[in-house]
């Protein structure tokens, strides 16, 4: 008697498992992090879409703990790099050392991998180190490789950089170059907790009980989910809308509205269009929907675009921030009408 083969799993069943895994991840993170639901969802959106995220907020808002907890809940290898003014590029990527064979007496170079060789790399206070060291992450973030002494080493899959940053106006910081900002899929703003949330935080952190995090996904399962997210269908109209929204941020483009031409020096590049669509797919998948729509694009638009706009002196004089300009663009119907 021959055994019957199990029916192959459909994409809809995979989507149901994804929703269950995301719910479990949120539950695990909530054991340590009070509130900040939008930020946690933003981190999960970036991870499911295979992108990097930049968390901005003043010290003491649990940015570091949030990233550590997500890494634990994902059962991924995790390394934390504390960025300081004296940090060197080799402290991140790794370095070659001379090693002597005790038997033959011969010496040879051996590469010692740095902390960037992990699934999740927390770049803590990334704007506390000079651009020379910040740039050590550029190849890793874009190509998932590290080149040292002429040899290229592959980073583990999946690979994410989750960076934290204190506001630029604080002393002792170095603004990230635009080329590096562009490699972050999302910029997430971490706000102060509400009064009730802060009371709950104090109660939890001054007692003896600590939540144990149980992994909800491993690396192999996450790679499968990322593949599923990329296969979420989108209409040609939604792609047109996402591309138009990104192009509207460029002051030299024919599609740019008057406020962009007046207040913006440089707009978002093609990566923004890609991340608007990928982010929309991830949001749809997290909600259990088999197809992304315009509301999903709107949900990620602010986080995708605001760090990619370089405003000018006129914007500063008029007290207009990139966040204000993006909000006004997204609220308009011109870009969404082409969907």
C-alpha positions in Angstrom: 0.0 0.0 0.0 1.5 3.3 -1.1 1.5 6.3 1.1 -0.4 9.3 -0.3 1.5 12.4 -0.9 0.6 15.5 1.1 -1.0 18.2 -0.9 1.4 21.1 -1.6 0.9 24.2 0.5 -0.9 27.0 -1.4 0.1 30.7 -1.2 -3.1 31.5 0.7 -2.1 28.9 3.4 1.4 30.4 3.5 -0.2 33.8 3.9 -2.3 32.5 6.9 0.9 31.2 8.5 2.6 34.6 7.9 -0.2 36.4 9.7 0.0 33.9 12.6 3.8 34.4 12.8 3.5 38.2 12.8 0.8 38.1 15.5 3.2 35.9 17.6 6.1 38.3 17.0 4.0 41.2 18.2 3.0 39.3 21.3 6.6 38.4 22.1 7.8 42.0 21.6 5.0 43.3 23.8 6.4 41.4 26.7 9.2 43.9 26.9 8.1 46.9 24.9 5.1 48.9 26.1 3.3 50.8 23.3 5.3 51.9 20.2 3.1 49.7 18.1 3.6 51.7 14.9 7.4 51.5 15.3 7.3 47.7 15.9 5.1 47.3 12.9 7.5 49.4 10.9 10.5 47.2 11.9 8.5 44.1 10.9 7.5 45.7 7.6 11.2 46.4 6.8 12.2 42.9 7.8 9.5 41.1 5.8 10.4 43.2 2.8 14.1 42.6 3.2 15.0 46.2 4.0 16.9 48.1 6.6 15.3 50.5 9.1 16.6 53.7 10.9 15.0 54.4 14.3 15.2 58.1 15.4 14.5 59.3 18.9 16.0 60.8 22.0 17.9 58.5 24.4 15.9 56.4 26.8 13.0 55.3 24.6 14.0 51.6 24.4 15.1 51.8 20.8 18.0 49.4 21.5 15.9 47.0 23.6 13.2 47.0 20.8 15.7 45.8 18.2 17.3 43.2 20.6 13.8 41.8 21.4 12.8 41.6 17.7 16.1 39.7 17.0 15.4 37.3 19.8 11.8 36.7 18.7 13.1 35.9 15.2 15.8 33.4 16.4 18.5 35.1 14.3 22.1 35.8 15.0 22.5 39.2 16.5 25.4 41.6 17.0 25.3 45.1 18.5 27.8 47.8 17.5 28.0 50.9 19.7 29.0 53.7 17.4 31.5 56.1 19.0 33.8 58.9 17.6 36.8 56.6 17.8 35.3 53.6 16.1 37.2 52.4 13.0 35.8 50.7 9.9 37.6 47.5 10.7 35.9 47.4 14.0 32.7 46.7 12.1 33.7 44.7 9.0 36.6 42.7 10.5 40.3 42.7 9.9 43.2 40.5 8.9 45.6 39.3 11.5 49.0 37.5 11.1 48.8 33.9 12.4 51.8 31.7 12.9 51.7 27.9 12.3 53.5 26.5 15.4 54.4 23.3 13.5 56.1 24.9 10.4 56.8 28.4 11.7 55.1 29.9 8.7 53.0 33.0 9.0 49.9 33.8 7.1 47.1 36.3 7.1 43.7 35.2 8.5 40.5 37.3 8.2 38.7 37.7 11.5 35.0 38.6 10.8 33.6 41.7 12.5 30.2 42.1 14.1 28.6 42.9 10.8 28.6 39.1 10.1 25.2 38.4 11.7 21.6 38.2 10.6 20.6 41.3 12.6 23.1 44.1 13.1 22.2 46.9 15.6 24.1 50.0 14.7 23.5 51.8 17.9 23.7 55.6 17.8 25.0 55.4 14.2 25.3 59.2 14.0 27.9 59.3 16.8 30.7 58.2 14.5 32.4 60.1 11.6 31.4 59.4 8.0 34.5 57.3 7.4 33.2 54.7 9.8 29.6 55.1 8.8 30.6 54.2 5.2 31.8 50.8 6.4 28.2 49.6 6.2 27.5 50.8 2.7 28.6 47.6 0.8 27.0 45.4 3.5 23.7 47.2 3.3 23.5 47.2 -0.5 25.2 44.0 -1.6 25.2 41.9 1.6 29.0 41.5 1.1 32.1 42.7 2.8 35.4 43.2 0.9 38.6 43.1 2.9 42.2 43.0 1.5 40.9 42.2 -1.9 38.6 39.3 -0.9 34.8 39.5 -0.8 33.0 37.7 1.9 29.2 36.9 1.8 27.1 38.0 4.8 24.5 35.5 6.2 21.0 35.5 4.9 18.7 37.1 5.9 20.7 40.3 6.7 19.3 43.5 8.2 20.8 46.7 9.6 18.6 48.2 12.2 20.2 51.5 13.3 19.3 53.9 16.0 20.0 57.6 15.9 19.7 60.5 18.2 18.3 63.7 16.7 20.9 65.5 14.6 20.5 68.8 16.6 22.1 67.2 19.6 25.8 67.8 20.2 28.4 65.3 19.2 26.6 63.9 16.1 27.6 63.4 12.5 24.7 63.6 9.9 24.5 60.5 7.8 25.4 61.0 4.1 22.4 61.0 1.7 23.8 57.9 0.0 23.6 56.0 3.2 20.2 57.4 4.2 18.9 56.1 0.9 19.9 52.6 1.8 17.5 52.6 4.7 14.1 51.4 3.5 12.3 53.1 6.4 12.9 55.9 8.8 10.9 55.3 12.0 10.3 58.1 14.5 10.2 56.8 18.2 8.1 59.2 20.2 7.7 59.6 24.0 5.3 57.2 25.6 1.9 58.4 26.8 1.4 58.9 30.5 -0.3 55.6 31.0 2.3 53.8 29.0 5.1 55.4 31.0 3.5 54.3 34.2 3.3 50.8 32.9 7.0 50.9 31.8 8.1 52.0 35.3 6.0 49.3 36.9 7.4 46.6 34.7 11.1 47.7 34.8 11.3 48.3 38.5 10.0 44.9 39.5 11.5 41.4 39.5 9.5 39.9 36.6 11.1 39.8 33.2 9.4 38.5 30.1 11.1 35.5 28.4 11.1 35.8 24.6 10.2 32.6 22.6 11.3 32.6 19.0 8.4 32.8 16.5 10.4 32.4 13.3 13.9 31.1 12.3 16.1 32.2 9.4 14.8 29.6 7.0 11.2 30.4 7.7 11.8 34.2 7.4 13.5 33.7 4.0 10.4 31.9 2.8 8.2 34.7 4.1 10.3 37.3 2.3 9.9 35.3 -0.9 6.1 35.2 -0.4 6.0 39.0 0.3 7.7 39.6 -3.1 5.1 37.4 -4.8 2.2 39.5 -3.4 0.6 40.9 -6.6 0.1 44.6 -7.3 -1.7 46.2 -10.1 0.0 48.2 -12.8 -2.0 51.2 -11.6 -0.5 50.9 -8.1 3.0 50.8 -9.5 2.2 53.9 -11.6 0.9 55.7 -8.5 4.0 54.8 -6.4 6.4 55.9 -9.1 4.5 59.2 -9.6 4.5 59.9 -5.8 8.3 59.4 -5.7 8.8 61.6 -8.8 6.7 64.3 -7.4 9.4 64.9 -4.7 12.0 65.8 -7.3 12.0 69.6 -7.9 13.3 69.3 -11.5 10.7 66.8 -12.6 7.7 67.9 -14.6 5.4 66.1 -12.1 6.7 68.1 -9.1 4.1 70.5 -7.6 4.9 74.1 -6.7 5.7 73.4 -3.0 8.4 70.9 -3.9 10.0 73.3 -6.4 10.0 75.9 -3.7 11.2 74.0 -0.7 13.2 70.9 -1.9 16.7 70.8 -3.3 16.8 67.0 -3.9 14.0 64.5 -4.0 13.7 60.7 -3.6 15.4 58.4 -6.1 14.2 55.2 -7.7 14.8 53.2 -4.5 11.9 55.1 -3.0 9.6 53.8 -5.7 10.8 50.3 -5.1 10.4 50.5 -1.3 6.9 52.1 -1.6 5.8 49.0 -3.5 7.7 46.5 -1.4 6.4 48.2 1.8 2.9 48.0 0.5 3.3 44.3 -0.2 4.6 43.7 3.3 1.8 45.6 4.9 -0.8 43.7 2.9 0.8 40.4 3.8 0.9 41.3 7.5 -2.8 42.0 7.3 -3.5 38.7 5.6 -4.6 40.3 2.3 -3.5 38.6 -0.9 -3.1 41.9 -2.8 -1.6 45.3 -2.0 -3.6 48.5 -2.5 -3.2 52.3 -2.3 -3.9 52.4 1.4 -0.8 50.2 1.9 1.3 52.7 -0.1 -0.1 55.5 2.0 0.7 53.6 5.2 4.5 53.4 4.3 4.9 56.6 2.3 6.0 58.9 5.2 8.6 56.4 6.5 9.9 55.7 3.0 10.1 59.3 1.7 10.8 61.8 4.5 14.5 60.9 5.0 15.1 61.1 1.2 14.1 64.7 0.8 16.7 67.4 1.1 15.0 70.7 1.9 16.5 74.1 1.2 16.9 77.4 3.1 13.4 78.5 2.0 11.9 75.5 3.8 13.9 76.3 6.9 12.8 79.9 6.8 9.1 78.9 6.4 9.5 76.2 9.1 8.6 73.5 6.6 10.1 70.0 7.3 10.4 67.1 4.9 7.7 65.3 7.0 5.3 68.2 6.4 5.9 68.2 2.7 5.5 64.4 2.3 2.3 64.6 4.3 0.9 67.2 1.9 2.0 65.2 -1.1 0.4 62.0 0.2 -2.9 63.8 1.1 -3.2 65.1 -2.5 -5.3 63.0 -5.0 -3.1 63.7 -8.0 -0.7 60.7 -7.6 -3.4 58.2 -6.4 -5.8 59.0 -9.3 -3.5 57.2 -11.8 -4.0 53.9 -10.0 
